[in-house]
Amino acid sequence: MKNGRRVKNPKKNSSSRNKSKVLDISIIILIIALVLVIATGTIKDKKTLAKNMEIYSSNSSNNSEDNKKQETTSNPYEKIKKGEEVNILVLGNGVGLSEGKTDESGNWTSSLSKWLEETYKSKANITNLSQDKATVKVGLEELDKNKDSFDLAYIIFGENDQKALKPNEFKEDYEKIIKNLKERNKNISIVPIIENSIRKKNEYTNIIEEIGKANNLKVLDMATVFIKDPAPYAKLTTKGGIYPNNVGYSLYFSNIKSLIEANIAALN
């Protein structure tokens, strides 16, 4: 004490100031740390949100694809009735190509497409994998090359198979075609056709009918149709009696048309 007054200790004051500075720095560090924690959490939340949005988008896309698949696998006759597009397969030999026709009016697949468009406003996308003189084995090979799904399929084999394949081989390949098509679209309507040229029942026509019955398919027997028609067989076919002519192909078209109409009527 000097002259009755307390003298301040400069060292003590300096120490207090230092402690205050340390405290201030600590507070600043804590604030910065808190800001970083909040920022990190926000970034994490944004990433989580983005990831969730990505998952949602992916699920929506998958649902959209599922809906598309459902659309392509609905009943083909309902689609025709509603005026929707249908994918049609024609798989066979020269008859599938309308061999023997004299002009386009004898093309039964073109007549079918035109009729569907005019009557039901249903566009028919026809894929014709038929080949002249083809057997069911060739048809199976052609089908394997194509990966499309179909609503309707018309299968025309038998004439050439009688000479090239044994009955058991014919049956095996025919069944493979049916199975292949059903795996692509479980609701497909498959119509096996017995050609007009096989006028006498034999092992091959029996196999077609047996396969149809086993798979609950309506077999279109054009051989019987030609036999029962009032016109002589020679007037319905080209020279040789294998391929139909324009009049004969009109019978193919009219019978396929009637089958489609019957299936649409059965929906009511």
C-alpha positions in Angstrom: 0.0 0.0 0.0 1.4 3.4 -0.9 0.1 6.6 0.7 -2.9 4.8 2.0 -4.0 3.5 -1.5 -4.0 -0.1 -2.7 -1.8 -0.5 -5.7 -3.2 -2.8 -8.5 -1.1 -5.8 -9.4 -0.4 -5.5 -13.1 0.4 -9.2 -13.4 -3.0 -10.1 -11.9 -4.8 -7.9 -14.4 -2.9 -9.3 -17.3 -3.9 -12.8 -16.2 -7.6 -11.9 -16.0 -7.4 -10.5 -19.5 -5.8 -13.6 -20.8 -8.5 -15.8 -19.2 -11.2 -13.6 -20.8 -9.6 -14.0 -24.2 -9.3 -17.8 -23.8 -13.0 -17.9 -22.8 -14.0 -15.8 -25.8 -12.0 -18.0 -28.2 -13.6 -21.1 -26.7 -17.0 -19.7 -27.2 -16.2 -18.8 -30.8 -14.8 -22.3 -31.4 -18.0 -23.8 -29.9 -20.1 -21.6 -32.1 -18.1 -22.6 -35.2 -18.4 -26.3 -34.2 -22.2 -25.9 -33.7 -22.5 -24.3 -37.2 -20.5 -27.1 -38.7 -22.6 -29.7 -37.0 -25.8 -28.1 -38.3 -24.3 -27.7 -41.8 -23.2 -31.3 -41.9 -26.7 -32.4 -40.8 -28.3 -30.3 -43.4 -26.1 -31.7 -46.1 -26.7 -35.2 -44.9 -30.5 -34.5 -44.9 -30.2 -33.2 -48.4 -28.4 -36.3 -49.5 -30.9 -38.5 -47.8 -33.7 -36.6 -49.4 -32.1 -36.8 -52.8 -31.6 -40.6 -52.3 -35.2 -41.0 -51.3 -36.3 -39.0 -54.3 -34.2 -41.2 -56.5 -35.7 -44.4 -55.0 -39.2 -42.9 -55.5 -38.4 -42.0 -59.0 -37.1 -45.5 -59.7 -40.2 -47.1 -58.1 -42.4 -44.8 -60.2 -40.5 -45.8 -63.3 -40.9 -49.5 -62.4 -44.6 -49.1 -61.8 -44.9 -47.4 -65.1 -43.1 -50.3 -66.8 -45.4 -52.7 -64.9 -48.4 -50.8 -66.2 -47.1 -51.1 -69.7 -46.6 -54.8 -69.3 -50.2 -55.1 -68.0 -51.4 -53.2 -71.0 -49.7 -55.5 -73.5 -50.9 -58.6 -71.7 -54.6 -57.8 -71.5 -57.2 -59.9 -73.3 -56.6 -59.3 -77.1 -60.3 -59.3 -77.9 -61.0 -56.6 -75.3 -58.2 -54.6 -76.9 -59.8 -54.9 -80.3 -63.2 -54.0 -79.0 -61.8 -50.9 -77.3 -60.0 -49.9 -80.6 -56.6 -50.4 -79.2 -53.5 -51.6 -81.1 -52.9 -55.4 -81.3 -49.8 -57.2 -82.2 -50.5 -60.2 -84.5 -48.1 -63.0 -85.4 -48.5 -65.1 -88.5 -46.2 -68.1 -88.4 -46.4 -70.8 -91.1 -45.6 -71.8 -94.6 -46.7 -70.3 -98.0 -50.3 -70.1 -96.9 -49.2 -67.6 -94.2 -47.8 -65.6 -97.1 -50.9 -65.9 -99.2 -48.9 -67.7 -101.9 -51.2 -68.4 -104.9 -53.1 -65.1 -104.7 -53.4 -63.3 -108.0 -53.4 -59.8 -106.5 -53.4 -58.0 -103.2 -57.2 -58.6 -102.7 -56.2 -62.2 -102.1 -53.9 -61.4 -99.2 -55.8 -62.7 -96.2 -53.5 -60.9 -93.7 -54.0 -57.6 -95.4 -57.8 -58.1 -95.4 -57.7 -58.9 -91.7 -55.7 -55.8 -90.9 -58.0 -53.6 -93.0 -61.1 -55.1 -91.4 -59.9 -54.6 -87.8 -59.1 -50.9 -88.6 -62.4 -50.2 -90.4 -64.6 -52.1 -88.0 -63.0 -51.6 -84.6 -60.5 -48.7 -85.2 -58.0 -51.2 -84.0 -54.6 -51.0 -85.6 -53.1 -54.4 -86.3 -49.3 -54.6 -86.2 -48.8 -57.9 -88.2 -45.5 -59.7 -87.9 -45.3 -62.4 -90.6 -42.6 -64.9 -90.0 -43.9 -67.4 -92.6 -41.7 -68.9 -95.2 -42.7 -70.8 -98.4 -42.4 -74.6 -97.9 -41.5 -74.1 -94.3 -42.0 -76.9 -91.7 -42.8 -76.4 -88.0 -39.1 -76.8 -87.3 -38.3 -73.8 -89.5 -41.1 -71.9 -87.8 -39.6 -72.5 -84.4 -36.2 -71.3 -85.5 -37.7 -68.1 -86.9 -39.7 -67.5 -83.7 -36.6 -67.9 -81.6 -35.0 -65.1 -83.6 -37.8 -62.8 -82.8 -38.3 -61.5 -79.2 -41.6 -59.6 -79.5 -44.7 -60.3 -77.5 -48.0 -60.9 -79.4 -51.7 -60.6 -78.7 -52.8 -63.0 -81.4 -51.0 -65.8 -83.3 -52.0 -67.8 -86.3 -50.0 -71.0 -86.7 -50.1 -72.8 -90.1 -48.1 -76.0 -90.5 -48.6 -79.5 -91.7 -48.5 -79.8 -95.5 -44.7 -79.8 -95.7 -44.2 -81.5 -92.4 -45.8 -84.7 -93.6 -42.8 -85.2 -95.9 -40.0 -83.8 -93.8 -40.7 -84.6 -90.2 -41.8 -87.7 -88.2 -45.1 -87.2 -86.2 -43.3 -87.1 -82.9 -40.9 -84.4 -84.2 -43.8 -82.4 -85.5 -45.6 -82.6 -82.2 -42.5 -81.6 -80.2 -41.7 -78.5 -82.2 -45.3 -77.5 -82.4 -45.7 -77.7 -78.6 -42.5 -75.6 -78.2 -43.9 -72.9 -80.4 -47.1 -72.8 -78.2 -45.0 -72.7 -75.0 -42.7 -70.0 -76.3 -45.6 -67.7 -77.2 -47.4 -68.2 -73.9 -44.2 -67.4 -72.0 -44.1 -64.0 -73.8 -47.7 -63.2 -73.1 -49.9 -65.4 -70.9 -53.1 -63.9 -72.4 -52.2 -64.5 -76.0 -54.8 -66.0 -78.2 -53.3 -68.7 -80.4 -55.1 -70.2 -83.3 -53.7 -73.4 -84.8 -54.8 -73.8 -88.4 -55.2 -77.1 -90.4 -54.4 -76.2 -94.0 -56.9 -76.7 -96.8 -54.6 -79.1 -98.7 -54.7 -81.8 -95.9 -58.1 -83.0 -96.9 -57.8 -86.4 -95.3 -57.3 -86.6 -91.5 -53.9 -88.1 -90.6 -51.4 -88.2 -87.7 -50.4 -84.6 -88.3 -53.9 -83.1 -88.3 -54.7 -85.3 -85.2 -51.6 -83.9 -83.4 -52.7 -80.3 -84.2 -56.2 -81.0 -82.7 -54.7 -82.8 -79.7 -52.4 -79.8 -79.0 -55.3 -77.5 -79.4 -57.4 -79.4 -76.9 -54.5 -79.8 -74.4 -53.9 -76.0 -74.4 -57.6 -75.0 -74.7 -57.1 -73.5 -78.1 -59.7 -73.2 -80.9 -58.3 -75.1 -83.9 -59.4 -73.6 -87.3 -59.9 -76.6 -89.7 -59.7 -75.0 -93.1 -59.6 -78.4 -94.8 -63.1 -79.1 -93.6 -64.2 -75.5 -94.6 -63.0 -76.1 -98.2 -64.6 -79.5 -98.4 -68.0 -78.2 -97.2 -67.9 -75.1 -99.4 -70.4 -75.3 -102.3 -67.7 -74.4 -104.8 -65.6 -77.3 -106.2 -62.2 -77.6 -104.5 -60.5 -76.8 -107.8 -62.3 -73.4 -107.9 -60.8 -72.5 -104.5 -57.2 -73.4 -105.2 -54.4 -72.8 -107.7 -53.2 -75.6 -110.0 -52.0 -78.5 -107.9 -54.5 -77.9 -105.1 -52.0 -76.8 -102.5 -52.3 -73.1 -102.3 -55.7 -71.3 -102.3 -56.5 -68.7 -104.9 -58.1 -65.4 -104.1 -61.5 -67.0 -103.5 -59.9 -69.6 -101.3 -58.1 -67.0 -99.2 -61.4 -65.1 -98.8 -62.5 -68.2 -96.9 -59.4 -68.0 -94.6 -60.2 -64.4 -93.9 -63.9 -64.8 -93.4 -63.4 -67.7 -90.9 -60.7 -65.9 -89.0 -63.0 -62.8 -88.9 -65.9 -64.9 -87.6 -63.7 -66.4 -84.9 -62.6 -62.9 -83.7 -66.3 -61.7 -83.7 -67.3 -64.8 -81.7 -64.6 -64.0 -79.1 -65.6 -60.4 -78.8 -69.3 -61.3 -78.5 -68.3 -63.7 -75.7 -67.0 -60.8 -73.7 -70.5 -59.4 -73.1 
